[in-house]
Amino acid sequence: MAVFAGVAHAVFRADARQPLHAGVPHAPEPDLLVVRAEAEQSRRQTRYEAADVVLAVEVVSPDSEERDRETKPLKYAAAGIPHFWLVEMAGENDRPAVHTYELDPVTNSYTNTGIYHERLKLTVPFMIDIDLTQIDHM
């Protein structure tokens, strides 16, 4: 589990492939999720409550394109997860493109907040700055 220092000194934790207790049938398992630090009860924790999740990330793969692009975002929105990122390989060099979304509380659906090809630099939901052109060298 990685630790992120975020906005206003909040601390978040990232975990890969942990199921969500989301109150929806067939709860999804994000490729990466970021939760509030206090949500981590133990190192052996096997799932998180949707209310503790700040960000769900899906990496589109050829065998799950429809599920990653359509089904999972609907489930995350229904569970009230405030931020969602979709990562796809794009362009001639097959570099990651990150599509960022924020939950609209009125419609309970995600609104696109940006598409990042070379650099992912954000302050919401936490401060992050990643040079996407160097992803193969990290």
N, C-alpha and C positions, 0 to 999 in steps of 0.2 A: 504494500500500500504506500503510495506517494503522498507527501504533504505539500499543500500549496499555501503560501502566505497570500492572503487576499486583501481586498479593499477593507479599510477600517480595521485592519489587524485581525480580521476573522480568519480562522484556519479551516481548511477543507481537506478532505482525504479522497484519493482516487483509488478505485478498485476495478478490476477487470472481471467481466462475466459473472456478476453476482445477480441472482434473481431478485426481482422486486416484489414486495408484498403490496400490490397496487390496487386491490379491490376490483380487478377486472379479470374475466376468464382468461386462462392461459397467460399468466403474467409474463411479460417479456424479460429477456436477459440481455441488457445492453452490452456492447463490446467494451465500453468503459463508462463508469459512472463516477460522479463527484458528489460526495455527501458532506453534510456538516460534521465536523470532527466529533462532536458529542454523540453522534449516531453510532460510532464504533464502540461496541460493547466488549468485544474480545477479538483476538487475532484469528480465532476459529469461526468467526461469524460467517454464516452462509447466505444471508439475505438482509436487505434493508427495507424499511418502510418507505413508501413513496414520498411521504411528507418530509423525509430527511434528505431526499435527493435534490440537489441543486441543478445538476446537468446530467443528461443522458447522451451518450455518443454512439452512433452507429457507423461502422465502416462498411460501405456497400461492397458486397462480393458477388461474383457472377451467379452463384447458386442461390442467392437470397435477395436479389434486387428488389422485387416487388414487396417482400416483407420488410426490408430495411427502409425503403422509400415511402411506403404507403401504410402498411399495417401497424408497424411499431410506433411511428409518430402519433397516430391516432390514439393508441393505448397510453402512451406517455402523457399526452394532453389530457385524456380522460382522468388520469391519475393525478393531475395537477402539478406535474414536474415543470418548473418555470423555464428551463432552458434546454434546447435540443440542438445538437450538431450532427450533420451528416457529412461524412468524409468519403469522397470519391476520387479515383485516379482519373486525371484528365490531361489532355494535350498530347503533343508528340512525344514528350519525355515521360509521360505517365507519372506526373507529379500529383501530389494530393491537392484537391480543392476542398475547402471547408465551407459548408453552407451553415450559417448560424440562424437560429430561430428563437423567438421569445414567445411565451404563452400569453395570449390576449385573454384576460379574465372575463371579458364581456362575452366573447364568442366561444371561449374554452377551446381555441384552436391556435396553432402556431402561426406567427407572422415572421417572414424572412427579414432578418436584420443585417444580412451581408453575405457576400461570397468572397472568399479569400484564396488567392492563387499563389502569391509569392511570400506573403508575411501575414501571420495571424497575430494581430495585436489588438487586444481588447482590455477593457476595464470592468466589464460586466459579463458574467457573474463574478469574476475575479480578474485580477491583473494577470495577463499572459502575453508573451511575445515570443513567437516561434518563427524562425526563418524556414518556410516550407520548401525552399529550393535546396536546403541542406539536409533535408530529412534522412537521406540515405547515408549521411556521414555522421549521424548522431549515435 
